[in-house]
């Protein structure tokens, strides 16, 4: 059976597209090349982080979130399993936190290396992550802050009105007082400068 040129081109395009799709799937799903090992991180809240989300170590992608387990009986009930390159070593003061990648808002997990002097963390140990702040908590705190500012403004208004009433009609006296303070400050500064270079004047008496 003979195929037309258009059919051959269409078939070749379909095969090429399938090959690219399979390659893309392997590239996305197999971010950890070579040997790897698992680490566990515990959170109380993960802000929408999902399985297979990328894991970054010191800003470099080194693996993915291979599992998310909910443990209702635990105080911090979300346990993540991270599959990272075998060469990655966490330390006792390493930290893990959820962050947002790019304009699309993709969630990823960032892991810090920790201090060089800190002991290495065993693979079977569970690292305690830092929970992100939920949006509703931030909104609540902003509302509380706005209420406090409003109360402070209400308390300051009577004081400002009294101060304005006191200054009204006394502008000239206040200006003179400020001028005298400025002159006194200048005299003290000149005297201090003079004594710095001529300290004997403190004890010398004019005859």
Secondary structure, DSSP 8 states (H G I E B T S, - for coil): ----HHHHHHHHHHHHHHHHHHHHHHHHHT-S-S-EEEEEEEES--TT--TT-EEEETTEEEEEEEEEEE-TTSSS-EEEEEEEETT---BTT--EEEEEETTTTEEEEEE----TTS-B--TTSEEE-B----HHHHHHHHHHHHHHHHHHHHHHHHHHHHHHHHHTT-HHHHHHHHHHHHHHHHHHHHHHHHHHH-GGGGT----
